[in-house]
Amino acid sequence: MDLIYIIAAFLAGYLALRAKLPPLVGFLLAGFTLNSFGYASTPVIDTLADLGVTLLLFCIGLKLDVRTLLQKEVWAGATIHNLLTTLIFTLALFGLKQLGLGIFSELELTQLALLGFALSFSSTVFAIKALQEKGELNATYGTIAIGILVMQDIFAVIFLTASTGKLPEITALALFALPLLRPSLFKIMDKAGHGEMLVLYGIFLALVAGAGLFTFVGMKADLGALIMGMMLAAHPKSSELSKSLFNLKELLLVFFFLNIGLAEPATWTGFWLAILLLALLPLKGLLYYLVFHCFHFRVRTSLLGTLTLFNYSEFGLIVAGLAYSLGWLPGDFLVAIAIAVSLSFLLSAPLNSFSHRIYMESTRWLKEFEPDKLNSNDRLIDLGNKQILILGMGRIGTGAYEEMIRRFGPQVVGIENREESVEEHAKEGRHVILGDATDPDFWARVVSRHQTRLILLAMPHSQANAFALEQIRQLGYKGKIAAIARYEDEEATLRELGVDAAFNIYREAGNGFARHVCESVTTDIKSF
C-alpha cells in the first residue's frame, strides 16, 4: 500500500518539475488525488512526515543566529502582524456572519476570533522549502521571514499551553540549563568525524535531545529541535552537519506535503468554506507587506518577504483539531482549514517561483524610500576601485579570493549576504561587503568607479548565480564573468546566459587535486 503513495508522489513531483513548478506542488496534488480515490494517511506516513518537519527545524536552527530574533523587525513585526491579522480576519468573518452566510451565522464572536488567530500564522515548512529552492535562505528578506516564523512558533506554544490548560511539567525549568551543556555538545561534535557518525549525532540531537526532551517536559517537540539546532549554530561543523542531513530531510518532507492532501476527505461544505477563507489571504499578504514597509525595508525585501509568507499554516490544522475536540468549532471547519492550507500552498508555490519577475513588474508602481531613510541592511554599497568582484564568500568563494589576492594583489572585493560571515572575513583581513547579489536593486545601489574587470559567481546555488548573471548583463557590463556549477545542465544554462567560463565543481575537483599535487610534491616520474 505504501508503494502506491511513493509512486504517486514521484510521478506528480516529476510532472510539476517539468512544468517548472516546485515539486511540492506535485506532492500536494498527489495527496488530493489519492484522497479522492479513498486513500487515507497511514501511521507510517504520519511518522515520516513528523520526522521531516523535526529535522527541517533542527537544520534551520543550525543556521539561525539568535540575534536575529532580538531585532525589532522580527519580534515587533511578528507581534504586530499576528495581532492585526487576527483582528481583521475576525472582523471579516463577523461580516460574513452578519450576512447570514452559511455556517458562519452559527458561530459566536469568540469562535470567529479563534479562526482568525489560526489563519494568522504562515507555514514554516513551506516558507523554508521555498527559500531553499531559490537559494535565498540567507538573503535579507529570507532571514527576516524565518525570524518571524520562529516568533510565530513561540506564539503557538503559548496558545497551546493556554488553550489546553496543561502547563509544562515542573521539570521544564531544567531546560534553562541547556546552555550549560553546550561545551560538551561541541566536544562530541568535534570528535564525531565527517561521516555517518556526524549524521547520526545530528539525528540524535534533533529527535532525542531536542524533540524528545521537550515532549517529555510538556513542551512543543518541534520547538525543541529548533532550539537544539540554534545551540550548535556557532560550531564550525554546523554547516557540514546541515548539508549531511539535507537529502534525508528533503525525502522525509515529501511525506509531509503528501500528508496535507491526505489529511481529511473533502466535502462540498468544507470546500466552499475553504474558498471563502482563501479569499482572505490577500489581506494577510497586504499586512505582511505593510509591516516590512514600516521598518523601511526596500520594495524587494518587503515584496519577496511577503510572498514567502503568503500562505496559511499547518498550525491552523492543529488549532482547528484542538478546537473541534473541545467542542469549540463544528467539524466542517476542520475540513475547511485543511483544504484552505493546501490551496494556499498551491497558490503560493508558483508565486514564489516567479517572485523575481513579479518584483521587476511591481517596481513600476511601488514607491521606494529615499536612500538615507532605508533600513541599515539596504543602503548603498561602495566597491571602491576594485577590479575583481567575487559574489558569494563560502568555501569556494573564499578560496578564489585568496588565489586572486596572491596573483593580483589587493584588487579583490567579496560580496556575502550573511552578516556573521562578513564579520568573520573581516577578522581574517579580507575585504568583504554585506550584500545580496541576487537582488536587482543591489546593482543599482552599488557605488563603483567602473573599474571592475572580472566577476566570479561563487554562490552555492546555480539559480542564484544565473539570476545574478542576468542582472549583470542587463546593466551592460563588458568585463569577464566566470561561475561555478554543480551539474552539467546547470553549466549549460550558465553558458547559454553568456558566462565566459563555467567551472563544474565536481568534475574539476579531480583536476584541481592533480594540479595541487604537481605543484606541491616533487616526484621522479618522467613523461614518455
Salt bridges, closest charged atoms under 4 A:
ASP65 OD2 - ARG67 NH2 2.54
GLU133 OE2 - LYS129 NZ 3.03
GLU136 OE2 - ARG300 NH2 3.77
GLU136 OE2 - HIS356 NE2 2.62
ASP190 OD1 - HIS235 NE2 2.69
ASP222 OD2 - LYS220 NZ 3.86
GLU240 OE2 - HIS194 ND1 2.71
GLU250 OE1 - LYS129 NZ 3.07
GLU250 OE2 - LYS249 NZ 3.89
GLU361 OE1 - ARG364 NH1 3.31
ASP378 OD1 - ARG298 NE 3.30
ASP382 OD1 - ARG449 NH1 3.10
GLU402 OE2 - ARG430 NE 2.63
GLU403 OE2 - ARG406 NH2 2.62
GLU403 OE2 - ARG407 NE 2.58
GLU416 OE2 - ARG418 NE 3.07
GLU424 OE2 - LYS427 NZ 3.87
GLU428 OE1 - ARG430 NH1 2.58
ASP436 OD2 - ARG300 NH1 3.27
ASP439 OD2 - ARG298 NH2 2.30
ASP439 OD1 - ARG300 NE 3.26
ASP441 OD2 - ARG298 NH1 3.50
GLU490 OE2 - ARG486 NH2 3.36
GLU491 OE2 - ARG495 NH2 3.35
GLU491 OE2 - ARG507 NH2 3.13
ASP500 OD2 - ARG473 NH2 3.60
GLU508 OE2 - ARG507 NE 3.91
